[in-house]
Amino acid sequence: MKRRDFVTTAIAGAGALIVGRAYTTSQTRLADARIEISLNDPIGRIAPEIYGHFVEHLGGVVYDGIWVGENSKIPNQYGVRSALVDAMKKIKSSVARWPGGCFADSYNWRDGIGPRSGRPRRPNFWIDAREWPAGAPDGPWKYDTNHFGNDEFLRFCELTGSQPYLAANVRSLSARDFYEWIDYCNSPAGATTLADMRAAAGRREPYSVRYWGVGNESWGCGGRFTPEEYAVEYARFVEWVPRYGIDLAFIGSGPNGGDLSWTRRFFGRLAEKGGFGRMWGWGLHHYSWNVSGGRTNDWFQGKGAAVGYPEEEWYELLNEANKMEKLITDNWAIMGEFDRQHRVKLVVDEWGAWYKPGSEVHNTHLLGQQSTIRDALLAGLTLDIFHKHADKVAMSNIAQLVNCLQSLFLAHEDKFVLTPTYHVFDMYAAHQGATALRTHVSSSRVEYTRQGRPASLPGLGGSASLQDRTVTLTVTNPDPKSAVETEIGLRGARVREVEVTVLSARDTQAHNTFDNPREIQPRAGSARIGSGGVVTCTFAPASVTKLQLSLV
């Protein structure tokens, strides 16, 4: 069924419900798709923390990415790369998670405080990873100098306007170490011995860190606990920590993708102890990867390429990303069985695309990869999913910030470039703090071939939000071959003016490089306002689009 026939049939069969009040069926037949936004049906506030980031001591994320040192010839602010600071301010960076990831459960926060000359050098958690690029030399990415530690990270957060989210070591440190880390960060000036240590390191006033993760992937690299064992550890770590007047937000280590039994068994055990009053968020991790023969659960083997991938992998990767919505709703339902008031929210603190090695910009960048327009689509559709569930998702952290997985930036020495994913975060920044609106998208599915057999993935995706008298609508078109002419209707208001921004690429393999940093960047688009206030916009193939609709 062709797209136009699909929409006409949908409107004829159920379309009276979609457009009948304000728009005629004959109008809808003129377009390939329809988006209906209900201003009187709010979902909830889109937490700015949904636009969070992830910083781990992994490959080139910290050393060569964020940290260049105060004495570097590379422009920096207190040792932090200035270009990165400036770019993060532009997208209104909300929160950054550190020091991991798996690195967190091998890390002692005390190693990263005090004079740098006296800090210990330690083997990095990732030193023996099988995915190191050939010829990767030794350096701080393998033997961590701890020159970027607690105080450097918290200063980085202040420079970029990000709230810190610190992940505690549950696997190899004690609850007392966690207690004392909070004391070091948050105790009033002069109040405790650790406050004096902080002052001696150059910071007299407290950092007032609110977000604290209790371990990371505790089902795996974070200790290989059972859910019941981890629930006991969680309760022990968060009991009677010093709050210093701060509304501390503790985040539990949630499931690996669709492992719903981890959520059910943890919540069941925690319910026995009445621990929901000491939990703010429940973590969830989901990475999108694929192979031509189907998805594999071995995260070291069989992944597709970041660039030069076959056509089938375009569709398959985006299908993996679309699974995020079911992960949210399934986990939310289980959480509600035990926490009926839903005091605990979801925190998707690791998400993004993961490809096989070979496209990293330097061989010290473990898990580094290039970013194409396909990654922009993945970022856009995932953020749109979070907006649709703004009542459930309180924070997310894309993995990772720079030089690793689905990064917003690539950097090496004095070279620095923005990826297509960065441009999506920039375009979507208008959603932060706005009210998510119920948005219905009618669009035919995108058909393709999987291993010689017919397959499909959802067509247009999108979300809308309201702030003051402006509706921001973001739309992804995952079809790499066809544009989609679309009518956009607003229930409850009329559009006075529309401004359009488009991120697209004629070549789906195109990407930004140090030599060509603007191969993919946003451009102005167009839309028209017709009779009855209906907006018509044609969404380019393989594109992410933002429409800002000023209301009468």
ABEGO torsion letter per residue (X at the ends): XBAAAAAAAAAAAAAAAAAAAABBAAAAAABABBBBBBAABBAEBBBAAAABBBBBBBEAAABGBABAEAABABBBBGGBBAAAAAAAAAAGBABBBOAOEAAAAABBAAAABEBAAABBBBBBAAAABAABBBGBBBEAAABBAGABBAAAAAAAAAAAGBBBBBBBBAAABBAAAAAAAAAAAABBBGABAAAAAAAAAGBABBAGBABBBBEBGAABAAGGBBAAAAAAAAAAAABGBBAGGBBBBBBBBBBBEABAAAAAAAAAAAAAAGAAAABABBBBBBBBBBBAAEBBABAABGBBBABGBBAAAAAAAAAAAAAAAAAAAAAAAAAAAABAAGABBBBBABBEBBBBBGABABAABBGBBBBBAAAAAAAAAAAAAAAAAAAABABBBBOBABGBEBBABBBBEABBBBBAAAAAAAAAAAABGBBBBBBBBBBBBBBBBBGGBBBBBBBBBBBBBBBEABBBBBBBBABAABBBBBBBBBBGBBBABBBBBBBBBABAABBBBAABAAABBBBBBBBBBBBGGBBBBBBBBGBBBBBBBBBX
